[in-house]
């Protein structure tokens, strides 16, 4: 049984990503029956390029432009316009294995009760080149990937589902600033116990940033979305408290060190130093392990990036989360109501 499928995605000012993605799709062992793209108002020629390429591709490409549409709005519009019941999703900027479409579609064809299929993603090892990228690799213990399982929090860069599931979800929440909609969908589809299959061989290749600053911005952006919707609350609270304790302990230790010549009791200094070590020990061990991994691949000189990457991401994720948390009281009530109705776990 050959089930027709619609692939959907959104794009904004990514001409290079558009070229790569269309090239990968043209080489698929199983072509999508249509590809619906919503352009949010590109000014770099991406929209015009897609419209021109639609004339010569071996599959139907439908390009819709809605200027100012955020990612959620773009996804909803693309899915709404899609002709077929089975929806595949990916992101521009990703590269796809030649069997990606086939692997995602096969579970639907083998079992008509399947509602969702999760795919995998991976960051190619050859793309880990800059100090910041090596730092992320080390902190992830050398495993920059997600191999699909039926209960994993799958990303929209490698996912398939029946359109009816999306309708029952209530569609992606459009009042979030930028991110978080796909995470909510993943949390819901697992907690709601939908009929999910995994396609671990449906591999999507993802590329990372060359500089630390981009990772920090990403952390702030992603956790702002979580705060706006109020999920991953455990992270916002736990990491926020721990970061505050870490900061206060360092400030207290440095202050006492500077005051030692003025007669501050040495016992007090030792007590605060001991407390500081206890608060920081888990993080110090994590850094040590990451630096050891870098040493194993002769990249030990990149150790400052390990510290800079994690501290910068933690600061920005906490700030982003709580900015989104308070912003959402006025601007994201539709999403929060949807979360309550779906009973998506907050903590």
Helices and strands as residue ranges (DSSP letters): E 5-11, H 15-26, E 34-39, H 46-53, E 60-65, H 71-81, E 86-89, E 95-96, H 100-110, E 116-122, G 125-127, H 131-139, E 145-146, E 159-162, H 163-169, H 181-191, E 196-205, H 212-229, H 233-259, G 260-262, H 266-296, G 300-302, H 303-331, H 333-342
